[in-house]
């Protein structure tokens, strides 16, 4: 029993050392900056998509106007040419 009492004696057990946690403020700042840059990139991407959509709608409108004018002029020219026969 003395062997066991010597083996399990609490006086010889070293105290737990406190672990020092690293300062995460720098890491947290870098994460916040990365999130901000990501949100800025997403915002500029959305703006570019809206501009592209607007440009595409403008191009469709211009093309449809040109085609309508061409059809109107073709109809006027056909009326003028049919009367000359």
FIPAZA-574930 format. One record per residue (C-alpha): x negated, y negated, z; residue number from 0. Coordinates in Angstrom, 2 decimals, padded with zeros to 5 digits, always signed. Layout:
+---------+---------+---------+-----+
!      px !      py !      pz ! seq !
+---------+---------+---------+-----+
!       X !       Y !       Z ! NUM !
...
+---------+---------+---------+-----+
This chain:
+---------+---------+---------+-----+
!      px !      py !      pz ! seq !
+---------+---------+---------+-----+
! +000.00 ! +000.00 ! +000.00 !   0 !
! -002.87 ! -002.34 ! +000.63 !   1 !
! -003.96 ! -001.84 ! -002.97 !   2 !
! -000.56 ! -002.91 ! -004.21 !   3 !
! -000.41 ! -005.86 ! -001.86 !   4 !
! -003.82 ! -007.03 ! -003.09 !   5 !
! -002.76 ! -006.53 ! -006.68 !   6 !
! +000.45 ! -008.51 ! -006.35 !   7 !
! -000.88 ! -011.23 ! -004.09 !   8 !
! +000.49 ! -014.66 ! -005.03 !   9 !
! -002.60 ! -016.55 ! -003.94 !  10 !
! -004.64 ! -015.26 ! -006.86 !  11 !
! -002.05 ! -016.11 ! -009.48 !  12 !
! -003.13 ! -019.23 ! -011.31 !  13 !
! -000.69 ! -022.07 ! -011.48 !  14 !
! +001.11 ! -022.61 ! -014.70 !  15 !
! -000.58 ! -025.28 ! -016.71 !  16 !
! +001.65 ! -027.95 ! -018.05 !  17 !
! +001.68 ! -028.11 ! -021.79 !  18 !
! +001.32 ! -031.56 ! -023.21 !  19 !
! +003.77 ! -032.19 ! -025.96 !  20 !
! +002.40 ! -034.17 ! -028.85 !  21 !
! +003.73 ! -037.62 ! -029.55 !  22 !
! +006.23 ! -037.17 ! -032.38 !  23 !
! +006.90 ! -040.86 ! -032.92 !  24 !
! +004.59 ! -040.94 ! -035.96 !  25 !
! +006.26 ! -037.87 ! -037.40 !  26 !
! +009.72 ! -039.29 ! -036.71 !  27 !
! +008.75 ! -042.55 ! -038.41 !  28 !
! +007.52 ! -040.65 ! -041.48 !  29 !
! +010.76 ! -038.64 ! -041.60 !  30 !
! +012.85 ! -041.81 ! -041.42 !  31 !
! +010.77 ! -043.39 ! -044.17 !  32 !
! +011.18 ! -040.30 ! -046.35 !  33 !
! +014.94 ! -040.34 ! -045.79 !  34 !
! +015.07 ! -044.05 ! -046.69 !  35 !
! +013.05 ! -043.47 ! -049.87 !  36 !
! +015.31 ! -040.56 ! -050.78 !  37 !
! +018.44 ! -042.67 ! -050.31 !  38 !
! +016.90 ! -045.45 ! -052.42 !  39 !
! +016.09 ! -042.94 ! -055.19 !  40 !
! +019.63 ! -041.54 ! -055.10 !  41 !
! +021.08 ! -045.06 ! -055.21 !  42 !
! +018.97 ! -046.05 ! -058.22 !  43 !
! +019.85 ! -042.76 ! -059.94 !  44 !
! +023.56 ! -043.45 ! -059.45 !  45 !
! +023.15 ! -047.00 ! -060.76 !  46 !
! +021.33 ! -045.68 ! -063.84 !  47 !
! +024.10 ! -043.11 ! -064.41 !  48 !
! +026.76 ! -045.84 ! -064.22 !  49 !
! +024.80 ! -048.03 ! -066.63 !  50 !
! +024.38 ! -045.14 ! -069.04 !  51 !
! +028.09 ! -044.39 ! -068.87 !  52 !
! +028.91 ! -048.05 ! -069.48 !  53 !
! +026.53 ! -048.17 ! -072.45 !  54 !
! +028.09 ! -045.01 ! -073.88 !  55 !
! +031.58 ! -046.49 ! -073.55 !  56 !
! +030.42 ! -049.68 ! -075.27 !  57 !
! +028.89 ! -047.65 ! -078.11 !  58 !
! +032.14 ! -045.68 ! -078.52 !  59 !
! +034.09 ! -048.93 ! -078.67 !  60 !
! +031.75 ! -050.43 ! -081.28 !  61 !
! +031.88 ! -047.29 ! -083.43 !  62 !
! +035.67 ! -047.10 ! -083.25 !  63 !
! +035.91 ! -050.81 ! -084.18 !  64 !
! +033.59 ! -050.31 ! -087.14 !  65 !
! +035.54 ! -047.26 ! -088.33 !  66 !
! +038.85 ! -049.13 ! -087.98 !  67 !
! +037.52 ! -052.09 ! -090.01 !  68 !
! +036.19 ! -049.73 ! -092.66 !  69 !
! +039.59 ! -048.00 ! -092.90 !  70 !
! +041.37 ! -051.37 ! -093.11 !  71 !
! +039.05 ! -052.62 ! -095.86 !  72 !
! +039.37 ! -049.33 ! -097.72 !  73 !
! +043.16 ! -049.64 ! -097.60 !  74 !
! +043.00 ! -053.25 ! -098.87 !  75 !
! +040.60 ! -052.28 ! -101.68 !  76 !
! +042.81 ! -049.34 ! -102.69 !  77 !
! +045.85 ! -051.63 ! -102.91 !  78 !
! +043.94 ! -054.12 ! -105.05 !  79 !
! +042.53 ! -051.43 ! -107.35 !  80 !
! +045.83 ! -049.59 ! -107.83 !  81 !
! +047.52 ! -052.73 ! -109.13 !  82 !
! +044.97 ! -053.22 ! -111.94 !  83 !
! +045.76 ! -050.05 ! -113.91 !  84 !
+---------+---------+---------+-----+
